[in-house]
Structures are given as structure tokens and as C-alpha cells.
């Protein structure tokens, strides 16, 4: 599995294409491996970097963001996330 993850690390744009293709073609092992590689890549990255990569806009209010951060801090402390 490590070899597969190293392959996916090379180009995140290709990785997203693989996810879409594996999903459309119903190739479950490729879909799972590419999603796992994406999740691994996202670990520890700031929200802003992930939003920029996926071209996502932030539609949360500052209050909603604060509430989500507090909830996630509690889950992380309990090791549920």
C-alpha cells in the first residue's frame, strides 16, 4: 500500500482525476486507494490550503467557524476524529 500512496503523492491534480475516473468506472480498489491518499495529503494542512486546492469558498460565518473549531477540538481530545 505504501507504494500506491507514494505514487499518488506526486500530483494532486492527477489524484483528483483518478478519484473521479475510479468512481465513474466503479473501480472500488482504485477509488479507496486514491481517497486514502487524498485524506493522507490533507492531514495537518490548514483549512485555507485545502480550500484553495479544491477551489472551495468559505460560506460559514465567523461564529459558525468558531463553533466548529470548538466541537472538533473536543472530538480530537476524545480521539474520535
Biopython code that builds the backbone (N, CA, C, O; Angstrom):
import numpy as np
from Bio.PDB.StructureBuilder import StructureBuilder

atoms = [
    (1, "UNK", "N", (0.830, -1.200, 0.000)),
    (1, "UNK", "CA", (0.000, 0.000, 0.000)),
    (1, "UNK", "C", (0.867, 1.252, 0.000)),
    (1, "UNK", "O", (0.490, 2.257, -0.604)),
    (2, "UNK", "N", (2.022, 1.216, 0.665)),
    (2, "UNK", "CA", (2.898, 2.393, 0.720)),
    (2, "UNK", "C", (3.299, 2.818, -0.683)),
    (2, "UNK", "O", (3.317, 4.013, -0.975)),
    (3, "UNK", "N", (3.620, 1.875, -1.556)),
    (3, "UNK", "CA", (3.984, 2.204, -2.930)),
    (3, "UNK", "C", (2.876, 2.946, -3.641)),
    (3, "UNK", "O", (3.133, 3.895, -4.382)),
    (4, "UNK", "N", (1.645, 2.520, -3.421)),
    (4, "UNK", "CA", (0.495, 3.182, -4.042)),
    (4, "UNK", "C", (0.390, 4.621, -3.552)),
    (4, "UNK", "O", (0.174, 5.538, -4.344)),
    (5, "UNK", "N", (0.544, 4.816, -2.235)),
    (5, "UNK", "CA", (0.426, 6.162, -1.682)),
    (5, "UNK", "C", (1.533, 7.057, -2.197)),
    (5, "UNK", "O", (1.292, 8.237, -2.454)),
    (6, "UNK", "N", (2.745, 6.532, -2.358)),
    (6, "UNK", "CA", (3.843, 7.334, -2.896)),
    (6, "UNK", "C", (3.545, 7.771, -4.321)),
    (6, "UNK", "O", (3.860, 8.899, -4.700)),
    (7, "UNK", "N", (2.940, 6.890, -5.119)),
    (7, "UNK", "CA", (2.560, 7.253, -6.481)),
    (7, "UNK", "C", (1.595, 8.430, -6.472)),
    (7, "UNK", "O", (1.742, 9.363, -7.262)),
    (8, "UNK", "N", (0.617, 8.388, -5.591)),
    (8, "UNK", "CA", (-0.407, 9.429, -5.557)),
    (8, "UNK", "C", (0.122, 10.765, -5.055)),
    (8, "UNK", "O", (-0.450, 11.809, -5.371)),
    (9, "UNK", "N", (1.206, 10.752, -4.277)),
    (9, "UNK", "CA", (1.751, 11.999, -3.729)),
    (9, "UNK", "C", (2.305, 12.916, -4.815)),
    (9, "UNK", "O", (2.456, 14.116, -4.586)),
    (10, "UNK", "N", (2.603, 12.383, -5.970)),
    (10, "UNK", "CA", (3.317, 13.156, -6.982)),
    (10, "UNK", "C", (2.515, 14.311, -7.558)),
    (10, "UNK", "O", (3.070, 15.381, -7.810)),
    (11, "UNK", "N", (1.236, 14.118, -7.768)),
    (11, "UNK", "CA", (0.454, 15.158, -8.415)),
    (11, "UNK", "C", (-0.986, 15.088, -7.931)),
    (11, "UNK", "O", (-1.730, 14.174, -8.286)),
    (12, "UNK", "N", (-1.368, 16.062, -7.117)),
    (12, "UNK", "CA", (-2.716, 16.053, -6.554)),
    (12, "UNK", "C", (-3.796, 16.241, -7.626)),
    (12, "UNK", "O", (-4.907, 15.733, -7.475)),
    (13, "UNK", "N", (-3.483, 16.958, -8.696)),
    (13, "UNK", "CA", (-4.448, 17.126, -9.779)),
    (13, "UNK", "C", (-4.761, 15.800, -10.450)),
    (13, "UNK", "O", (-5.920, 15.511, -10.750)),
    (14, "UNK", "N", (-3.735, 14.991, -10.685)),
    (14, "UNK", "CA", (-3.929, 13.664, -11.255)),
    (14, "UNK", "C", (-4.730, 12.805, -10.285)),
    (14, "UNK", "O", (-5.584, 12.019, -10.695)),
    (15, "UNK", "N", (-4.449, 12.962, -9.011)),
    (15, "UNK", "CA", (-5.153, 12.189, -7.992)),
    (15, "UNK", "C", (-6.658, 12.452, -8.037)),
    (15, "UNK", "O", (-7.454, 11.518, -7.950)),
    (16, "UNK", "N", (-7.041, 13.699, -8.169)),
    (16, "UNK", "CA", (-8.469, 14.032, -8.239)),
    (16, "UNK", "C", (-9.087, 13.411, -9.492)),
    (16, "UNK", "O", (-10.211, 12.911, -9.448)),
    (17, "UNK", "N", (-8.360, 13.441, -10.599)),
    (17, "UNK", "CA", (-8.836, 12.793, -11.818)),
    (17, "UNK", "C", (-9.025, 11.297, -11.624)),
    (17, "UNK", "O", (-9.995, 10.717, -12.114)),
    (18, "UNK", "N", (-8.084, 10.667, -10.900)),
    (18, "UNK", "CA", (-8.204, 9.234, -10.619)),
    (18, "UNK", "C", (-9.418, 8.927, -9.753)),
    (18, "UNK", "O", (-10.107, 7.931, -9.971)),
    (19, "UNK", "N", (-9.672, 9.773, -8.784)),
    (19, "UNK", "CA", (-10.853, 9.586, -7.933)),
    (19, "UNK", "C", (-12.110, 9.626, -8.782)),
    (19, "UNK", "O", (-12.973, 8.756, -8.667)),
    (20, "UNK", "N", (-12.212, 10.633, -9.632)),
    (20, "UNK", "CA", (-13.401, 10.767, -10.485)),
    (20, "UNK", "C", (-13.541, 9.590, -11.440)),
    (20, "UNK", "O", (-14.634, 9.049, -11.606)),
    (21, "UNK", "N", (-12.443, 9.193, -12.067)),
    (21, "UNK", "CA", (-12.493, 8.077, -13.011)),
    (21, "UNK", "C", (-12.846, 6.771, -12.303)),
    (21, "UNK", "O", (-13.689, 6.014, -12.784)),
    (22, "UNK", "N", (-12.210, 6.505, -11.167)),
    (22, "UNK", "CA", (-12.492, 5.274, -10.431)),
    (22, "UNK", "C", (-13.941, 5.228, -9.972)),
    (22, "UNK", "O", (-14.570, 4.170, -9.981)),
    (23, "UNK", "N", (-14.460, 6.362, -9.576)),
    (23, "UNK", "CA", (-15.857, 6.432, -9.159)),
    (23, "UNK", "C", (-16.784, 6.176, -10.350)),
    (23, "UNK", "O", (-17.711, 5.371, -10.259)),
    (24, "UNK", "N", (-16.530, 6.861, -11.462)),
    (24, "UNK", "CA", (-17.386, 6.698, -12.652)),
    (24, "UNK", "C", (-17.339, 5.274, -13.187)),
    (24, "UNK", "O", (-18.355, 4.736, -13.626)),
    (25, "UNK", "N", (-16.149, 4.661, -13.148)),
    (25, "UNK", "CA", (-15.983, 3.308, -13.688)),
    (25, "UNK", "C", (-16.238, 2.217, -12.648)),
    (25, "UNK", "O", (-16.153, 1.025, -12.941)),
    (26, "UNK", "N", (-16.550, 2.652, -11.432)),
    (26, "UNK", "CA", (-16.849, 1.725, -10.335)),
    (26, "UNK", "C", (-15.690, 0.758, -10.049)),
    (26, "UNK", "O", (-15.891, -0.446, -9.889)),
    (27, "UNK", "N", (-14.471, 1.317, -9.988)),
    (27, "UNK", "CA", (-13.276, 0.542, -9.658)),
    (27, "UNK", "C", (-12.975, 0.805, -8.182)),
    (27, "UNK", "O", (-12.211, 1.706, -7.838)),
    (28, "UNK", "N", (-13.591, 0.001, -7.326)),
    (28, "UNK", "CA", (-13.551, 0.243, -5.887)),
    (28, "UNK", "C", (-12.131, 0.285, -5.302)),
    (28, "UNK", "O", (-11.850, 1.194, -4.520)),
    (29, "UNK", "N", (-11.217, -0.647, -5.635)),
    (29, "UNK", "CA", (-9.870, -0.571, -5.035)),
    (29, "UNK", "C", (-9.135, 0.732, -5.389)),
    (29, "UNK", "O", (-8.445, 1.305, -4.546)),
    (30, "UNK", "N", (-9.285, 1.192, -6.631)),
    (30, "UNK", "CA", (-8.631, 2.443, -7.032)),
    (30, "UNK", "C", (-9.284, 3.634, -6.333)),
    (30, "UNK", "O", (-8.592, 4.559, -5.909)),
    (31, "UNK", "N", (-10.591, 3.617, -6.211)),
    (31, "UNK", "CA", (-11.301, 4.699, -5.528)),
    (31, "UNK", "C", (-10.862, 4.779, -4.068)),
    (31, "UNK", "O", (-10.573, 5.860, -3.556)),
    (32, "UNK", "N", (-10.816, 3.630, -3.407)),
    (32, "UNK", "CA", (-10.410, 3.612, -1.999)),
    (32, "UNK", "C", (-8.962, 4.072, -1.820)),
    (32, "UNK", "O", (-8.662, 4.842, -0.907)),
    (33, "UNK", "N", (-8.073, 3.605, -2.683)),
    (33, "UNK", "CA", (-6.659, 3.986, -2.567)),
    (33, "UNK", "C", (-6.463, 5.470, -2.831)),
    (33, "UNK", "O", (-5.694, 6.127, -2.130)),
    (34, "UNK", "N", (-7.149, 6.006, -3.833)),
    (34, "UNK", "CA", (-6.969, 7.420, -4.155)),
    (34, "UNK", "C", (-7.613, 8.317, -3.097)),
    (34, "UNK", "O", (-7.081, 9.384, -2.789)),
    (35, "UNK", "N", (-8.742, 7.900, -2.541)),
    (35, "UNK", "CA", (-9.356, 8.683, -1.460)),
    (35, "UNK", "C", (-8.478, 8.649, -0.211)),
    (35, "UNK", "O", (-8.339, 9.653, 0.486)),
    (36, "UNK", "N", (-7.888, 7.485, 0.066)),
    (36, "UNK", "CA", (-6.990, 7.375, 1.217)),
    (36, "UNK", "C", (-5.774, 8.277, 1.032)),
    (36, "UNK", "O", (-5.334, 8.930, 1.978)),
    (37, "UNK", "N", (-5.235, 8.315, -0.176)),
    (37, "UNK", "CA", (-4.082, 9.176, -0.445)),
    (37, "UNK", "C", (-4.459, 10.641, -0.276)),
    (37, "UNK", "O", (-3.670, 11.429, 0.246)),
    (38, "UNK", "N", (-5.651, 11.009, -0.709)),
    (38, "UNK", "CA", (-6.109, 12.396, -0.555)),
    (38, "UNK", "C", (-6.263, 12.742, 0.920)),
    (38, "UNK", "O", (-5.842, 13.814, 1.353)),
    (39, "UNK", "N", (-6.859, 11.851, 1.686)),
    (39, "UNK", "CA", (-7.029, 12.086, 3.120)),
    (39, "UNK", "C", (-5.668, 12.228, 3.798)),
    (39, "UNK", "O", (-5.485, 13.089, 4.658)),
    (40, "UNK", "N", (-4.713, 11.380, 3.408)),
    (40, "UNK", "CA", (-3.365, 11.442, 3.975)),
    (40, "UNK", "C", (-2.708, 12.783, 3.640)),
    (40, "UNK", "O", (-2.047, 13.387, 4.484)),
    (41, "UNK", "N", (-2.897, 13.241, 2.399)),
    (41, "UNK", "CA", (-2.324, 14.511, 1.971)),
    (41, "UNK", "C", (-2.922, 15.670, 2.779)),
    (41, "UNK", "O", (-2.223, 16.631, 3.099)),
    (42, "UNK", "N", (-4.217, 15.575, 3.108)),
    (42, "UNK", "CA", (-4.903, 16.651, 3.813)),
    (42, "UNK", "C", (-4.524, 16.736, 5.291)),
    (42, "UNK", "O", (-4.664, 17.794, 5.905)),
    (43, "UNK", "N", (-4.045, 15.629, 5.868)),
    (43, "UNK", "CA", (-3.713, 15.610, 7.293)),
    (43, "UNK", "C", (-2.746, 16.729, 7.662)),
    (43, "UNK", "O", (-1.692, 16.889, 7.047)),
    (44, "UNK", "N", (-3.124, 17.490, 8.668)),
    (44, "UNK", "CA", (-2.249, 18.524, 9.193)),
    (44, "UNK", "C", (-2.199, 19.802, 8.377)),
    (44, "UNK", "O", (-1.542, 20.765, 8.775)),
    (45, "UNK", "N", (-2.882, 19.826, 7.245)),
    (45, "UNK", "CA", (-2.878, 21.036, 6.418)),
    (45, "UNK", "C", (-3.914, 22.027, 6.955)),
    (45, "UNK", "O", (-4.975, 21.620, 7.431)),
    (46, "UNK", "N", (-3.612, 23.305, 6.879)),
    (46, "UNK", "CA", (-4.593, 24.296, 7.324)),
    (46, "UNK", "C", (-5.814, 24.310, 6.393)),
    (46, "UNK", "O", (-5.720, 24.010, 5.203)),
    (47, "UNK", "N", (-6.929, 24.659, 6.966)),
    (47, "UNK", "CA", (-8.189, 24.697, 6.216)),
    (47, "UNK", "C", (-8.060, 25.557, 4.965)),
    (47, "UNK", "O", (-8.582, 25.201, 3.908)),
    (48, "UNK", "N", (-7.375, 26.672, 5.078)),
    (48, "UNK", "CA", (-7.245, 27.591, 3.950)),
    (48, "UNK", "C", (-6.539, 26.923, 2.767)),
    (48, "UNK", "O", (-6.927, 27.129, 1.617)),
    (49, "UNK", "N", (-5.508, 26.126, 3.044)),
    (49, "UNK", "CA", (-4.781, 25.449, 1.968)),
    (49, "UNK", "C", (-5.663, 24.412, 1.270)),
    (49, "UNK", "O", (-5.629, 24.277, 0.047)),
    (50, "UNK", "N", (-6.439, 23.693, 2.049)),
    (50, "UNK", "CA", (-7.343, 22.692, 1.469)),
    (50, "UNK", "C", (-8.425, 23.372, 0.653)),
    (50, "UNK", "O", (-8.762, 22.913, -0.438)),
    (51, "UNK", "N", (-8.975, 24.468, 1.173)),
    (51, "UNK", "CA", (-9.996, 25.211, 0.407)),
    (51, "UNK", "C", (-9.422, 25.711, -0.917)),
    (51, "UNK", "O", (-10.074, 25.622, -1.957)),
    (52, "UNK", "N", (-8.199, 26.236, -0.872)),
    (52, "UNK", "CA", (-7.572, 26.755, -2.089)),
    (52, "UNK", "C", (-7.361, 25.633, -3.101)),
    (52, "UNK", "O", (-7.655, 25.803, -4.284)),
    (53, "UNK", "N", (-6.853, 24.490, -2.644)),
    (53, "UNK", "CA", (-6.586, 23.378, -3.554)),
    (53, "UNK", "C", (-7.858, 22.900, -4.244)),
    (53, "UNK", "O", (-7.860, 22.668, -5.453)),
    (54, "UNK", "N", (-8.942, 22.752, -3.479)),
    (54, "UNK", "CA", (-10.195, 22.252, -4.031)),
    (54, "UNK", "C", (-11.088, 23.372, -4.572)),
    (54, "UNK", "O", (-12.214, 23.122, -5.000)),
    (55, "UNK", "N", (-10.580, 24.605, -4.548)),
    (55, "UNK", "CA", (-11.317, 25.764, -5.042)),
    (55, "UNK", "C", (-12.671, 25.907, -4.335)),
    (55, "UNK", "O", (-13.712, 26.062, -4.974)),
    (56, "UNK", "N", (-12.626, 25.851, -3.008)),
    (56, "UNK", "CA", (-13.832, 25.951, -2.196)),
    (56, "UNK", "C", (-13.920, 27.340, -1.575)),
    (56, "UNK", "O", (-12.918, 27.893, -1.121)),
    (57, "UNK", "N", (-15.102, 27.885, -1.560)),
    (57, "UNK", "CA", (-15.303, 29.165, -0.890)),
    (57, "UNK", "C", (-15.841, 28.905, 0.509)),
    (57, "UNK", "O", (-16.556, 27.930, 0.742)),
    (58, "UNK", "N", (-15.495, 29.776, 1.422)),
    (58, "UNK", "CA", (-15.951, 29.658, 2.800)),
    (58, "UNK", "C", (-17.299, 30.349, 2.931)),
    (58, "UNK", "O", (-17.395, 31.570, 2.816)),
    (59, "UNK", "N", (-18.336, 29.560, 3.172)),
    (59, "UNK", "CA", (-19.662, 30.153, 3.321)),
    (59, "UNK", "C", (-20.128, 30.153, 4.774)),
    (59, "UNK", "O", (-21.312, 30.347, 5.049)),
    (60, "UNK", "N", (-19.199, 29.935, 5.701)),
    (60, "UNK", "CA", (-19.533, 29.949, 7.120)),
    (60, "UNK", "C", (-19.317, 31.338, 7.701)),
    (60, "UNK", "O", (-18.418, 32.069, 7.286)),
    (61, "UNK", "N", (-20.151, 31.685, 8.656)),
    (61, "UNK", "CA", (-19.931, 32.932, 9.388)),
    (61, "UNK", "C", (-18.790, 32.698, 10.368)),
    (61, "UNK", "O", (-18.476, 31.553, 10.695)),
    (62, "UNK", "N", (-18.169, 33.773, 10.837)),
    (62, "UNK", "CA", (-17.109, 33.600, 11.848)),
    (62, "UNK", "C", (-17.611, 32.844, 13.085)),
    (62, "UNK", "O", (-16.866, 32.065, 13.680)),
    (63, "UNK", "N", (-18.859, 33.072, 13.466)),
    (63, "UNK", "CA", (-19.423, 32.371, 14.620)),
    (63, "UNK", "C", (-19.548, 30.876, 14.340)),
    (63, "UNK", "O", (-19.251, 30.059, 15.211)),
    (64, "UNK", "N", (-19.981, 30.512, 13.141)),
    (64, "UNK", "CA", (-20.092, 29.094, 12.780)),
    (64, "UNK", "C", (-18.719, 28.423, 12.761)),
    (64, "UNK", "O", (-18.569, 27.287, 13.212)),
    (65, "UNK", "N", (-17.726, 29.130, 12.239)),
    (65, "UNK", "CA", (-16.361, 28.589, 12.220)),
    (65, "UNK", "C", (-15.856, 28.343, 13.635)),
    (65, "UNK", "O", (-15.281, 27.292, 13.916)),
    (66, "UNK", "N", (-16.068, 29.304, 14.526)),
    (66, "UNK", "CA", (-15.631, 29.150, 15.915)),
    (66, "UNK", "C", (-16.314, 27.951, 16.569)),
    (66, "UNK", "O", (-15.677, 27.178, 17.285)),
    (67, "UNK", "N", (-17.600, 27.805, 16.321)),
    (67, "UNK", "CA", (-18.348, 26.687, 16.901)),
    (67, "UNK", "C", (-17.811, 25.342, 16.394)),
    (67, "UNK", "O", (-17.646, 24.405, 17.175)),
    (68, "UNK", "N", (-17.542, 25.251, 15.098)),
    (68, "UNK", "CA", (-16.995, 24.013, 14.536)),
    (68, "UNK", "C", (-15.608, 23.707, 15.086)),
    (68, "UNK", "O", (-15.286, 22.551, 15.363)),
    (69, "UNK", "N", (-14.792, 24.737, 15.244)),
    (69, "UNK", "CA", (-13.457, 24.521, 15.805)),
    (69, "UNK", "C", (-13.543, 23.990, 17.230)),
    (69, "UNK", "O", (-12.810, 23.075, 17.603)),
    (70, "UNK", "N", (-14.441, 24.568, 18.027)),
    (70, "UNK", "CA", (-14.616, 24.095, 19.407)),
    (70, "UNK", "C", (-15.084, 22.635, 19.426)),
    (70, "UNK", "O", (-14.568, 21.829, 20.200)),
    (71, "UNK", "N", (-16.054, 22.297, 18.580)),
    (71, "UNK", "CA", (-16.555, 20.921, 18.519)),
    (71, "UNK", "C", (-15.452, 19.954, 18.107)),
    (71, "UNK", "O", (-15.321, 18.875, 18.685)),
    (72, "UNK", "N", (-14.663, 20.337, 17.116)),
    (72, "UNK", "CA", (-13.602, 19.450, 16.643)),
    (72, "UNK", "C", (-12.486, 19.307, 17.664)),
    (72, "UNK", "O", (-11.884, 18.239, 17.771)),
    (73, "UNK", "N", (-12.201, 20.354, 18.412)),
    (73, "UNK", "CA", (-11.193, 20.259, 19.460)),
    (73, "UNK", "C", (-11.619, 19.227, 20.508)),
    (73, "UNK", "O", (-10.795, 18.452, 20.994)),
    (74, "UNK", "N", (-12.903, 19.223, 20.847)),
    (74, "UNK", "CA", (-13.400, 18.247, 21.810)),
    (74, "UNK", "C", (-13.282, 16.827, 21.242)),
    (74, "UNK", "O", (-12.878, 15.909, 21.955)),
    (75, "UNK", "N", (-13.630, 16.643, 19.974)),
    (75, "UNK", "CA", (-13.546, 15.320, 19.364)),
    (75, "UNK", "C", (-12.100, 14.847, 19.262)),
    (75, "UNK", "O", (-11.808, 13.675, 19.501)),
    (76, "UNK", "N", (-11.199, 15.755, 18.908)),
    (76, "UNK", "CA", (-9.792, 15.390, 18.839)),
    (76, "UNK", "C", (-9.260, 14.982, 20.205)),
    (76, "UNK", "O", (-8.477, 14.039, 20.320)),
    (77, "UNK", "N", (-9.686, 15.692, 21.228)),
    (77, "UNK", "CA", (-9.257, 15.353, 22.580)),
    (77, "UNK", "C", (-9.769, 13.960, 22.966)),
    (77, "UNK", "O", (-9.117, 13.242, 23.724)),
    (78, "UNK", "N", (-10.928, 13.590, 22.445)),
    (78, "UNK", "CA", (-11.509, 12.269, 22.732)),
    (78, "UNK", "C", (-11.020, 11.234, 21.711)),
    (78, "UNK", "O", (-11.343, 10.052, 21.826)),
    (79, "UNK", "N", (-10.239, 11.675, 20.713)),
    (79, "UNK", "CA", (-9.699, 10.811, 19.652)),
    (79, "UNK", "C", (-10.783, 10.166, 18.809)),
    (79, "UNK", "O", (-10.667, 9.003, 18.422)),
    (80, "UNK", "N", (-11.846, 10.927, 18.522)),
    (80, "UNK", "CA", (-12.916, 10.425, 17.668)),
    (80, "UNK", "C", (-12.768, 10.870, 16.237)),
    (80, "UNK", "O", (-13.446, 10.348, 15.352)),
    (81, "UNK", "N", (-11.892, 11.828, 15.993)),
    (81, "UNK", "CA", (-11.683, 12.299, 14.609)),
    (81, "UNK", "C", (-10.290, 11.912, 14.186)),
    (81, "UNK", "O", (-9.884, 12.201, 13.061)),
]
sb = StructureBuilder()
sb.init_structure("model")
sb.init_model(0)
sb.init_chain("A")
sb.init_seg("    ")
for serial, (resi, resn, name, xyz) in enumerate(atoms, 1):
    if name == "N":
        sb.init_residue(resn, " ", resi, " ")
    sb.init_atom(name, np.array(xyz, "f"), 0.0, 1.0, " ", f" {name:<3s}", serial, name[0])
structure = sb.get_structure()
